[in-house]
Amino acid sequence: MVTEVQTSVGGRSVDNLVSKLRRRQVVGSRETALETVLVLRQVVSKARFSNFEQLIDLIRAVGRKLVEAQPKEHTVGNTVRKVLHHIREEYSTVKEGTSIAPTTNAPTAFSIAKFVLQGQPRQQAATAKSEERTTLKEKDTDDPDSFARGLKPVLMEAIQDVLDELETVYDNVSKNAKDHIHSDEIILTIGMSKTVEAFLKAAAKDRKYTVIVAESAPSYSGHDMARALSAAGISAFLVPDSSIYALMSRVNKLIVGSHAILANGGMFAVTGTLMAATAARAHSTPIVVCAGQFKLTPLWNLYHEYGALDFADPSAVLGFEEGDLVDKVDVVNPFYDYVRPEMVDVYITNDGDHPPSSIYRLIKETYDDDEL
């Protein structure tokens, strides 16, 4: 069991993030994930532990506290799982190296994702890992904090890997944008998505195309997207959501973002995405989803098929000043739509392109079984 004393490590930073999550002061999946990683890094840097399991229990306890603060923001739990996965990988590498002589150049742990992104690990990295293992092996057994001191540099490097991935997610998702968008195409998107914005701007460096932006009522976040694309020199048109079906016959691709990608290959996305996806399916228009892997959630559909993770103020849809009408109807204003996996053609992530059917395998590679 993790005691209150142990979970108080980095207590102020944890409590601050808990307060921000409860008050919705952290907006956006990526920003939430970044805040979570920074808090976990501070917790690990200040933690005192005599064995690895104590550290795992501590991170889990902090993770549970953060998730309970805002259970509908799944990137918090996803980030904690990702940090635990990277920490276990690094610790396993170090642990295997403790039986190797200091002069031996031990190979680094092999990861398919790292191999695809970086290629064959360099000998220099292997030598550095060997030196780290030697340091851990030669710790002073009389000092109760020696285990933590010897391991923390490796753990901080593992957490930094997660932080680097989040900071470069837009660039990595967008690096092959020109292969998915061709000249003179008409692209439809809905609402505001930073990932989709970066993707479209990257493609505009090599292609000339037109973007139709649905405004996504009642939030009208599409106005921000249209302004951002126009400022980048992209031909963009803002249209009401009611025009989506009528325009879909002229559209070459529907490109949207995602709030959370579920294990069955479905996703939660901004309100209006389901309507746009249904129209796209009726016209056999490809549906492309741009999202970072930190949005991969090891859960299945949480509510009804039409449902959402969260609901906004219904007065944004139907004002209370409508009088008798308000008493006769139930108004639902969901933040997100659930889009079934068979409606999505491809997910473009910072680790390549994936069909919905491979999302479950991707989740198994990204997180440890203990955290699923």
C-alpha positions as CSV (number, residue, x, y, z in Angstrom):
1,M,0.0,0.0,0.0
2,V,1.2,3.5,-0.8
3,T,0.9,5.7,2.3
4,E,-0.3,9.3,2.4
5,V,3.3,10.3,3.1
6,Q,4.4,8.7,-0.1
7,T,1.6,10.2,-2.2
8,S,2.4,13.6,-0.8
9,V,5.6,13.6,-2.9
10,G,5.2,16.5,-5.3
11,G,2.0,17.1,-3.5
12,R,1.6,20.8,-4.4
13,S,2.1,20.2,-8.1
14,V,-0.3,17.3,-8.0
15,D,-3.0,19.2,-6.1
16,N,-2.6,22.2,-8.5
17,L,-3.2,20.0,-11.5
18,V,-6.2,18.3,-9.7
19,S,-7.7,21.7,-9.1
20,K,-7.1,22.8,-12.8
21,L,-8.7,19.5,-14.1
22,R,-11.8,19.9,-11.8
23,R,-12.3,23.5,-12.9
24,R,-11.5,22.8,-16.6
25,Q,-8.7,25.3,-16.5
26,V,-6.6,23.0,-18.7
27,V,-8.1,23.0,-22.2
28,G,-7.3,20.5,-24.9
29,S,-6.1,16.9,-24.9
30,R,-2.4,17.7,-25.7
31,E,-2.2,20.4,-23.1
32,T,-3.7,18.0,-20.5
33,A,-1.2,15.3,-21.4
34,L,1.7,17.8,-21.2
35,E,0.7,19.0,-17.7
36,T,0.3,15.4,-16.6
37,V,3.9,14.4,-17.8
38,L,5.4,17.5,-16.1
39,V,3.7,16.6,-12.8
40,L,4.8,13.0,-13.0
41,R,8.4,14.1,-13.7
42,Q,8.4,16.2,-10.6
43,V,6.9,13.4,-8.6
44,V,9.6,10.9,-9.7
45,S,12.4,13.4,-9.2
46,K,11.4,13.9,-5.6
47,A,10.3,10.4,-4.8
48,R,12.1,8.2,-2.3
49,F,11.9,4.4,-2.9
50,S,14.0,1.4,-2.1
51,N,12.7,-0.9,-4.8
52,F,11.0,-0.5,-8.2
53,E,7.6,-1.6,-7.1
54,Q,7.3,1.2,-4.6
55,L,7.9,3.7,-7.4
56,I,5.2,2.0,-9.6
57,D,2.7,2.1,-6.8
58,L,3.5,5.8,-6.2
59,I,2.9,6.7,-9.9
60,R,-0.3,4.7,-9.9
61,A,-1.6,6.5,-6.8
62,V,-0.8,9.9,-8.3
63,G,-2.4,8.8,-11.6
64,R,-5.6,7.6,-9.9
65,K,-5.8,11.0,-8.1
66,L,-5.5,12.9,-11.4
67,V,-8.0,10.6,-13.3
68,E,-10.6,11.0,-10.5
69,A,-10.3,14.8,-10.8
70,Q,-11.5,14.7,-14.4
71,P,-12.5,11.1,-15.5
72,K,-13.9,12.3,-18.8
73,E,-10.4,13.6,-20.0
74,H,-8.9,10.2,-20.9
75,T,-5.5,11.6,-22.0
76,V,-4.6,11.9,-18.3
77,G,-4.9,8.1,-17.8
78,N,-3.3,7.5,-21.2
79,T,-0.3,9.6,-20.3
80,V,0.2,7.8,-16.9
81,R,0.1,4.5,-18.7
82,K,2.6,5.7,-21.3
83,V,5.0,6.9,-18.6
84,L,4.7,3.6,-16.7
85,H,5.4,1.7,-20.0
86,H,8.6,3.8,-20.7
87,I,9.8,3.5,-17.1
88,R,9.3,-0.3,-17.1
89,E,11.2,-0.5,-20.4
90,E,14.2,1.5,-19.1
91,Y,14.2,-0.4,-15.8
92,S,14.1,-3.7,-17.6
93,T,17.1,-2.6,-19.8
94,V,19.1,-1.5,-16.7
95,K,18.2,-4.6,-14.7
96,E,19.4,-6.9,-17.5
97,G,22.6,-4.9,-17.7
98,T,23.5,-5.3,-14.1
99,S,25.0,-8.8,-14.8
100,I,27.2,-7.5,-17.6
101,A,30.7,-6.4,-17.1
102,P,31.5,-2.7,-17.3
103,T,33.6,-3.1,-20.5
104,T,30.8,-4.9,-22.3
105,N,28.8,-2.9,-24.9
106,A,25.3,-4.1,-24.1
107,P,22.5,-3.6,-26.7
108,T,19.7,-1.3,-25.9
109,A,16.1,-2.6,-25.5
110,F,14.5,-3.2,-28.9
111,S,11.2,-1.4,-29.6
112,I,9.3,-1.7,-32.9
113,A,8.1,1.9,-32.6
114,K,11.6,3.3,-31.9
115,F,13.0,1.2,-34.7
116,V,10.5,2.6,-37.2
117,L,11.1,6.2,-36.1
118,Q,14.9,6.1,-35.4
119,G,16.2,3.1,-37.2
120,Q,19.0,0.8,-35.8
121,P,20.2,2.0,-32.3
122,R,23.7,3.5,-32.5
123,Q,26.6,2.0,-30.8
124,Q,27.1,5.2,-28.8
125,A,23.7,4.9,-27.2
126,A,24.5,1.3,-26.3
127,T,27.7,2.4,-24.6
128,A,25.9,5.1,-22.6
129,K,23.4,2.5,-21.4
130,S,26.2,0.2,-20.4
131,E,27.7,3.0,-18.2
132,E,24.3,3.6,-16.6
133,R,23.9,0.0,-15.8
134,T,27.4,-0.1,-14.2
135,T,26.5,2.9,-12.0
136,L,23.3,1.1,-10.8
137,K,25.2,-2.1,-10.1
138,E,27.8,-0.4,-8.0
139,K,25.3,1.3,-5.6
140,D,26.0,1.4,-1.9
141,T,23.8,-1.2,-0.2
142,D,24.2,0.6,3.2
143,D,22.5,3.7,1.8
144,P,18.7,3.3,1.6
145,D,18.4,6.0,-1.0
146,S,21.2,4.7,-3.2
147,F,18.8,2.6,-5.4
148,A,16.6,5.6,-6.1
149,R,19.6,7.9,-6.9
150,G,21.2,5.3,-9.2
151,L,17.9,4.7,-11.1
152,K,16.5,8.3,-11.3
153,P,18.7,9.5,-14.3
154,V,17.3,6.6,-16.4
155,L,13.8,7.2,-15.2
156,M,14.0,10.9,-16.0
157,E,15.2,10.0,-19.5
158,A,12.2,7.7,-20.0
159,I,9.8,10.5,-18.9
160,Q,11.6,12.9,-21.2
161,D,10.9,10.6,-24.1
162,V,7.2,10.9,-23.5
163,L,7.5,14.7,-23.2
164,D,9.4,14.9,-26.4
165,E,6.8,12.8,-28.2
166,L,4.0,15.2,-27.0
167,E,6.0,18.3,-28.0
168,T,6.6,17.1,-31.5
169,V,3.2,15.3,-32.1
170,Y,1.9,17.9,-34.6
171,D,5.1,17.8,-36.7
172,N,5.2,14.0,-36.7
173,V,1.5,13.6,-37.6
174,S,1.9,16.2,-40.4
175,K,5.2,15.0,-41.9
176,N,3.5,12.9,-44.7
177,A,0.6,15.3,-45.2
178,K,1.4,15.9,-48.9
179,D,0.9,12.2,-49.5
180,H,-2.7,12.3,-48.4
181,I,-3.8,15.6,-49.9
182,H,-3.4,16.3,-53.7
183,S,-3.6,19.5,-55.7
184,D,-7.0,20.9,-56.5
185,E,-8.8,18.7,-54.0
186,I,-11.7,19.9,-51.8
187,I,-11.2,19.0,-48.2
188,L,-14.0,19.2,-45.6
189,T,-13.2,19.5,-41.9
190,I,-15.4,20.4,-38.9
191,G,-14.7,22.6,-35.9
192,M,-11.2,23.4,-34.6
193,S,-8.5,20.8,-34.2
194,K,-4.9,21.8,-33.7
195,T,-3.7,18.5,-35.2
196,V,-5.8,18.9,-38.3
197,E,-4.7,22.6,-38.6
198,A,-1.0,21.5,-38.5
199,F,-1.7,18.7,-41.0
200,L,-3.5,21.0,-43.5
201,K,-0.8,23.7,-43.2
202,A,1.9,21.2,-43.8
203,A,0.2,19.9,-47.0
204,A,-0.2,23.5,-48.2
205,K,3.5,23.8,-48.6
206,D,3.4,21.4,-51.6
207,R,-0.2,21.5,-52.7
208,K,-2.9,24.0,-53.7
209,Y,-6.3,22.9,-52.4
210,T,-9.5,24.2,-50.9
211,V,-10.8,23.6,-47.4
212,I,-14.5,23.8,-46.4
213,V,-14.9,24.3,-42.7
214,A,-18.1,23.5,-41.0
215,E,-18.7,25.8,-38.0
216,S,-19.6,23.1,-35.5
217,A,-22.5,24.8,-33.7
218,P,-23.2,25.6,-30.9
219,S,-19.5,26.1,-30.0
220,Y,-18.7,27.6,-33.5
221,S,-15.1,26.6,-33.2
222,G,-15.0,26.3,-36.9
223,H,-14.7,30.1,-37.1
224,D,-11.2,29.8,-35.4
225,M,-10.2,27.1,-37.9
226,A,-11.2,29.1,-40.9
227,R,-9.3,32.1,-39.7
228,A,-6.2,30.1,-39.0
229,L,-6.2,28.4,-42.4
230,S,-6.9,31.7,-44.2
231,A,-4.0,33.4,-42.4
232,A,-1.8,30.6,-43.7
233,G,-2.8,31.4,-47.3
234,I,-5.1,28.4,-47.7
235,S,-8.3,28.8,-49.6
236,A,-10.9,28.3,-46.8
237,F,-14.7,28.6,-46.8
238,L,-16.9,28.6,-43.6
239,V,-20.3,27.0,-43.9
240,P,-23.1,26.1,-41.5
241,D,-23.4,22.5,-40.3
242,S,-26.7,22.2,-42.2
243,S,-24.8,22.4,-45.5
244,I,-22.5,19.4,-45.0
245,Y,-24.7,16.8,-46.8
246,A,-25.4,19.1,-49.7
247,L,-21.7,19.8,-50.2
248,M,-20.4,16.3,-49.7
249,S,-20.8,15.3,-53.3
250,R,-18.1,17.8,-54.2
251,V,-15.7,16.8,-51.4
252,N,-12.7,14.6,-52.0
253,K,-11.9,13.9,-48.3
254,L,-13.2,14.4,-44.9
255,I,-10.3,15.2,-42.5
256,V,-11.2,15.5,-38.8
257,G,-9.5,15.4,-35.4
258,S,-10.3,13.2,-32.4
259,H,-10.8,13.6,-28.7
260,A,-10.2,9.9,-27.8
261,I,-9.6,6.8,-29.9
262,L,-11.1,3.7,-28.3
263,A,-9.8,0.1,-28.4
264,N,-12.5,-1.0,-30.9
265,G,-11.3,1.5,-33.4
266,G,-14.1,4.0,-32.8
267,M,-13.6,7.5,-31.5
268,F,-15.1,10.4,-29.7
269,A,-14.8,13.7,-31.7
270,V,-16.3,17.2,-31.7
271,T,-20.0,17.4,-32.0
272,G,-21.1,17.3,-35.7
273,T,-18.4,14.8,-36.7
274,L,-20.9,11.9,-36.7
275,M,-23.2,13.8,-39.0
276,A,-20.3,14.7,-41.3
277,A,-19.1,11.0,-41.3
278,T,-22.6,9.7,-42.1
279,A,-22.8,12.1,-45.1
280,A,-19.3,11.1,-46.2
281,R,-20.3,7.4,-46.1
282,A,-23.4,8.1,-48.1
283,H,-21.2,9.6,-50.9
284,S,-18.3,7.1,-50.5
285,T,-16.0,9.9,-49.4
286,P,-12.8,8.8,-47.5
287,I,-12.7,9.7,-43.8
288,V,-9.3,10.5,-42.4
289,V,-8.6,11.1,-38.7
290,C,-5.5,13.0,-37.5
291,A,-4.6,12.3,-33.9
292,G,-1.6,11.7,-31.7
293,Q,-1.0,8.3,-30.1
294,F,-1.5,9.8,-26.7
295,K,-5.3,9.7,-27.4
296,L,-5.3,5.9,-27.7
297,T,-7.6,4.8,-24.9
298,P,-7.8,1.1,-23.8
299,L,-11.6,1.4,-23.4
300,W,-14.6,0.5,-25.6
301,N,-17.7,2.6,-26.3
302,L,-18.6,4.1,-22.9
303,Y,-22.2,5.2,-23.5
304,H,-24.9,5.0,-26.2
305,E,-23.8,5.0,-29.8
306,Y,-25.1,8.5,-30.2
307,G,-23.8,9.6,-26.8
308,A,-20.9,11.6,-25.7
309,L,-18.3,11.7,-22.9
310,D,-19.7,15.0,-21.6
311,F,-22.5,17.4,-22.0
312,A,-22.6,21.2,-22.3
313,D,-25.2,23.8,-21.2
314,P,-28.4,23.1,-23.1
315,S,-29.3,26.8,-23.1
316,A,-26.6,27.2,-25.8
317,V,-29.0,25.2,-28.1
318,L,-32.4,26.3,-26.9
319,G,-32.6,29.4,-24.6
320,F,-34.7,29.4,-21.5
321,E,-36.5,32.5,-22.8
322,E,-38.4,30.2,-25.3
323,G,-41.0,29.8,-22.6
324,D,-43.5,26.9,-22.9
325,L,-41.3,25.1,-25.4
326,V,-38.6,24.5,-22.9
327,D,-41.0,22.6,-20.6
328,K,-42.0,20.3,-23.5
329,V,-38.7,19.1,-24.7
330,D,-35.4,17.6,-23.4
331,V,-32.4,19.4,-24.9
332,V,-29.1,17.5,-25.1
333,N,-25.9,19.4,-26.0
334,P,-23.1,16.9,-26.2
335,F,-19.5,18.0,-26.4
336,Y,-18.5,14.9,-28.5
337,D,-20.0,12.4,-30.9
338,Y,-19.2,8.8,-31.0
339,V,-18.1,7.6,-34.5
340,R,-18.1,3.9,-35.1
341,P,-14.9,2.2,-36.4
342,E,-16.5,1.1,-39.7
343,M,-17.0,4.8,-40.5
344,V,-13.3,5.6,-40.4
345,D,-10.9,4.8,-43.2
346,V,-7.5,5.6,-41.6
347,Y,-6.0,7.1,-38.5
348,I,-2.9,9.2,-39.1
349,T,-0.8,9.3,-36.0
350,N,2.7,10.4,-35.0
351,D,3.7,6.7,-35.5
352,G,2.3,6.2,-39.0
353,D,-1.0,5.4,-40.5
354,H,-3.3,2.7,-39.1
355,P,-6.7,1.3,-40.0
356,P,-9.3,1.1,-37.2
357,S,-8.9,-2.7,-37.0
358,S,-5.3,-2.3,-35.8
359,I,-6.0,0.1,-33.0
360,Y,-6.3,-2.6,-30.4
361,R,-2.9,-4.1,-31.4
362,L,-1.4,-0.6,-31.3
363,I,-2.8,-0.1,-27.7
364,K,-1.2,-3.4,-26.7
365,E,2.1,-2.2,-27.9
366,T,1.8,1.3,-26.4
367,Y,0.7,0.3,-22.8
368,D,1.6,-2.6,-20.5
369,D,-0.9,-5.3,-19.8
370,D,-0.8,-4.5,-16.1
371,E,-2.3,-1.0,-16.9
372,L,-5.0,-2.2,-19.2
